[in-house]
């Protein structure tokens, strides 16, 4: 067993290997680091979600009470923010909170329903008579001819 110390503190220990080109990794070295990174990512997701609107924190409490995978739901809700925008997501969260529905798919369904209720923008097309009355002045192309002659 190979042990590395710094003053009197054990830093790491590895089983000794006598073969060539073998890499021996101890996963315990990496577990603490990975858990810190995972905790940091979760905290950043939660803080981003809480900053959406004041009701987001109450929605988060509801998610915690339902004992669902909170981080998964938060990731999905933040993906919905990218698609539909912050204001639409906040209004959908408020509606889901009032209904007592704590699932990301219910928020998605609310967003889809609100989107279907929004009035469709129609293109205004003038009647053919209006188009016939429209007169377009011919373009003077002599300026382009002068430019072409100047280049030659």
N, C-alpha and C positions, 0 to 999 in steps of 0.2 A: 504494500500500500504506500503510495506516494502522498506525503502531506506537506502543505505549504503554510508557513506561519509568518505573521508580521508581528514582531515583538513576542508577546505571549498569546496572541489571538490566532486561532486556526482559521485560515482563509478558505482553503479547499483541500479535498483529498480525493485521489483517484486511484483506481486499481492499476497496478503497474502492468505494462504490456511489453513483451519481449519481441513481438513480431514487427515486421516493417510495415510502414504506411497504413497503420490502423489508427482510426480516430475514435477515441472513447469519450463519450459525452455523458455527463451526469445531469439529468433533467432537473434535479433540485436546484441547480444554479440558475436555471432559466425561469422556474415557476414564480418566484417572487417578482421578477421583472415583468413577466407576462400579466400577472395579476394586477400590478400597478398600472400598466398600460390599459388593461381592460377597465379598471376602475375609473381611470381618467377619461376614457372614451364615453363610458356610461354617464359620468358626471357632466361632461360637455353636452351630451344629447339632452339630458334632463334640464340643464340650465337653458339651453336653446328653446326647448319646449315651454318652459315656464315663462320665458320672455315673450311668447307669442301674444298672450292676452291675460288679463287678471283671472279669468275663469279657467285657464289651463291648469293652474295649480289645484283647483277643486276637482277637475277632471282626473288629474294624476292621483289624488287621494282616492277617488272612486275606483280607479284601475287597481290601486294597491289593495283596496278592500275586496275586490273580486278575485284576488289571488291569481291573476293571469300573468303571462310573461310580459312584464311592463316594458322592458327595453325593446322587445319585438314590436309591441304596439306603438311605442314612441317613434321607432324608426319608420314604421309604415305611415304614421301621421305626418312626420316630417317629409316623407316622400310626396304625400298629398299636397303639402305646402308648395313644393317645387312645381307641381302640375297645376294646381288651381289658384295659388296665391295665398298670401297671409290673411287678407280680410275675409275671403270666402271660407277658409279653414276655421278661422276664429268664430264666425257666425255658425258654422256647422257644429263646432265643439259646444257652443252655448246651447244649441238646439238638442244635441245629444245629452248634455248635462241635465237639461230640463226634463227630458224623457227618461233619464236614468239608465241610458244605454252606454255601457263602457266597453266598446269594442271598436277597433279601427275601421272595420267594414261597415258598421252603422254610420260612422262619420262619412265614409266614402259614399254610401247610399244617399245620405242627406245632400252631399255635394252634387251628386248626379241628378237628384230630384230638383234641387234649386236651379241647376243648369238647364234642365228641361223646361222649367217655368219661365226662364228669361226670354224676353221677346226676341224673335229672330229678326236680324237686320235684313231688310230686303233692298235690292238694288232698284233705284228709281230709273225707269226707262221711259224716255219721252215717246209720245205717239209718233207715227210716221209722218204726219202732217208737220209736226214741229221740226223734224229732221229735214223735210223738203224745203222749209222756209229758211233754214240756216244757210247763210252764204259765207263761204270761206274765200278770203282774198288770196290770189295766186302769190307764191313766194318768188321774190326776185333773186335769181341765181347768178346774176352778173358778178357779184362779189366773189363767189366761188371760182368763177372763170378767171377773174383777175389773180386770185391766189395761185391757181394752177399755172398760169402764164408766168408769174413771178418766180416760181420754183424752177421752171425750165430755163 
